[in-house]
Amino acid sequence: MAAVLTARARAASVCRPNVVTISVERLKKRAEFLRVAGTRRKWVTQGLILQGAPRPGIKPDTEYAGEDRFARVGFTVTKKVGKAVVRNRVRRRLRAVAEQLMSELALPGWDYVVIGRAQTIDRPFDKLIDDMKFALRRVPDAKPSAPDSRRPRKGRGGNPSSAPTKAGGQSK
């Protein structure tokens, strides 16, 4: 897929010389998806959710970001969206949208995760493109969302007032 995006990026840069294009690669490992989700920087649209994070160890704000002149993108669709056939169709639609837009609008040195929603399957393709354009512009400036308080934390964390004390389990 990266070769296809790079070839299209080169073709687009010939037609529009003032547009900077970058190559796009894929996120494949679970740890990469979790790192992007851990930054809690996301933008929600009707057709998709876009999460983004700069890759650690680089400065994405610089003009060339060192050797890192590529962005990476991963796709995920949960079982809430539907059965396997529906999820695969949603994922294909999101890949097609990303193929058209990421090489021109994604920031070099950033990782993106595109999450499919139940509305993605019925949303017109041009609206999905608009959703992705809007989200790609907004994610870098988005403030990290608050952590989900309903979700239990790992370890022994929790409410310190309910923790038993050493003196027989009663607090003073």
C-alpha positions in Angstrom: 0.0 0.0 0.0 2.9 2.4 0.7 4.1 2.0 -2.8 0.7 2.9 -4.2 0.5 6.0 -2.0 4.0 7.1 -2.9 3.3 6.7 -6.6 0.1 8.7 -6.3 1.9 11.3 -4.2 4.5 11.7 -6.9 1.8 12.1 -9.5 0.0 14.7 -7.4 3.2 16.7 -6.8 3.8 16.9 -10.6 0.3 18.3 -11.1 0.4 20.6 -8.0 4.0 21.6 -7.3 3.3 23.6 -4.2 1.7 20.7 -2.3 4.1 18.8 -0.1 3.5 15.0 -0.2 4.9 12.4 2.1 5.0 8.7 2.0 2.5 6.7 4.1 3.2 3.4 5.9 1.1 1.2 8.0 0.8 0.6 11.7 0.8 -3.1 12.4 1.8 -3.8 15.9 -0.6 -3.6 18.9 1.9 -1.6 20.9 1.9 1.1 18.2 -1.9 1.3 18.3 -1.9 1.6 22.1 0.7 4.3 22.1 -1.4 6.4 19.7 -4.5 5.8 21.8 -2.6 6.6 25.0 -2.0 10.2 24.0 -5.8 10.6 24.0 -5.6 13.1 21.1 -8.5 12.4 18.8 -11.2 14.0 16.7 -14.6 12.4 16.3 -16.7 12.9 13.1 -19.9 11.3 12.0 -18.2 8.8 9.8 -14.9 8.0 11.7 -12.7 8.7 14.7 -9.1 9.8 14.0 -6.5 9.4 16.7 -3.0 10.9 16.2 0.3 11.2 18.0 3.7 12.4 17.0 6.3 9.6 17.0 8.6 9.7 20.0 12.2 10.9 19.5 11.5 13.2 16.6 10.4 16.8 16.2 7.5 16.8 13.8 7.3 20.6 13.7 10.5 21.0 11.8 10.3 21.4 8.0 11.9 18.0 7.2 11.7 16.2 10.6 15.1 14.6 9.9 14.9 11.3 8.1 11.3 10.8 9.2 9.5 12.0 6.0 6.6 9.6 6.4 3.4 9.2 8.3 2.0 5.9 9.5 -1.7 4.9 9.6 -3.6 2.0 11.1 -7.2 1.0 10.9 -9.5 -0.6 13.4 -13.1 -1.5 13.4 -14.7 -3.1 16.5 -17.3 -5.9 16.7 -19.9 -3.2 17.7 -19.9 -2.1 14.1 -21.1 -5.5 12.8 -20.1 -8.9 11.8 -16.9 -9.7 9.8 -18.3 -8.8 6.4 -19.5 -5.4 7.5 -16.3 -4.7 9.5 -14.2 -5.6 6.4 -16.2 -3.4 4.2 -15.9 -0.5 6.6 -12.1 -1.1 6.8 -11.9 -1.1 3.0 -13.8 2.2 2.7 -11.5 3.8 5.3 -8.4 2.6 3.5 -9.7 4.1 0.3 -10.2 7.4 2.0 -6.8 7.3 3.6 -5.2 6.4 0.3 -6.6 9.5 -1.3 -5.8 12.0 1.5 -3.0 10.9 3.8 -0.1 11.6 1.4 -1.1 15.2 1.1 -2.7 16.1 4.5 -0.9 13.9 7.1 1.9 15.4 9.1 5.4 13.7 8.7 6.5 12.1 11.9 2.9 11.4 13.1 1.1 8.1 13.6 -2.7 8.0 13.0 -5.3 5.4 13.9 -8.6 5.5 12.0 -11.5 3.9 13.8 -14.6 2.9 11.9 -18.0 3.7 13.3 -21.4 2.1 12.6 -22.3 5.1 10.5 -19.3 4.6 8.2 -21.0 1.8 6.2 -23.9 4.0 5.1 -22.1 7.4 4.9 -21.6 8.6 1.3 -18.0 8.4 0.2 -17.6 12.1 -0.4 -18.8 12.8 3.1 -16.2 10.3 4.5 -13.5 12.2 2.6 -14.7 15.5 4.1 -14.7 13.9 7.6 -11.1 12.7 7.1 -10.0 16.1 5.8 -11.6 17.8 8.7 -10.2 15.4 11.3 -6.6 15.5 9.8 -6.6 19.3 10.2 -8.0 19.2 13.8 -6.1 16.3 15.4 -2.7 18.0 15.8 -4.3 20.9 17.7 -6.7 18.8 19.7 -6.4 18.8 23.4 -6.0 15.3 24.9 -9.3 14.0 26.2 -9.8 13.2 29.8 -9.2 9.6 30.9 -12.2 7.5 31.1 -13.2 7.3 34.8 -15.4 4.2 34.2 -12.5 2.2 33.1 -10.6 0.3 35.9 -6.9 1.1 36.2 -4.4 -1.7 36.3 -2.6 -2.4 39.5 -3.7 -1.6 43.0 -4.8 1.9 42.3 -8.2 3.0 43.1 -9.9 5.0 45.8 -7.4 5.6 48.6 -10.1 6.4 51.2 -11.5 2.8 50.9 -8.1 1.2 51.4 -7.9 -0.7 54.7 -5.4 0.5 57.2 -2.9 -1.6 59.2 -4.7 -1.1 62.5 -7.5 -3.6 62.1 -9.0 -2.3 58.8 -10.7 0.8 60.4 -9.7 4.3 59.4 -9.6 7.1 61.9 
